[in-house]
Amino acid sequence: MSGCARARAKTEPDAPALNVPAPPPRDVEVADAAVPAPPPPPAEEPARRPPAAAPAAAPARPRPAPPRPEPTPAAAASAPVEPPKPIEEPAKPPATTLQTAPTGNEGEVERAIRGLLTKATTDLNRINYRALNADARTQYDTAKRFVTQAEDALRAKNLVFARNLADKAAALAAQLAPK
């Protein structure tokens, strides 16, 4: 308890003072002001790989013209200055339709899709919409949307997309249909 009884702070440090050595002398080299140091070489850019799969339908854009070297003052005075010509983009070729089925089979594929849509519509018409719970109503509405989108895709001759939508609509309608 004697440590707490003092009323004033201790002014002398307990540890002896440390002797700090003087800093070492500086050796400064004088650089020649007439000869500048050569600039460091530019950093090399790593080689870039081309994309793995380039889209076949994307038109190739023309590369911009490389920069022209600046003319000397004497040549600049004698040469007339031409305004830069705008770069004209080539006309785009018309979009081609991507087909996975041979053209002779289009009628068969379209009939198969229409058959799936008819089956899905028949199954959906047998369902009492009011008796369905919220999840089943959502499935019913989704199946109806798939039927509508598949018919739109058939009109646009997008048979692959129409087939996919018709399959989905038929599967949903079959699950919702009463047994």
Secondary structure as UniProt FT lines:
FT   HELIX           2..5
FT   HELIX           73..78
FT   HELIX           103..105
FT   HELIX           106..125
FT   HELIX           129..131
FT   HELIX           134..155
FT   TURN            156..157
FT   HELIX           159..176
//
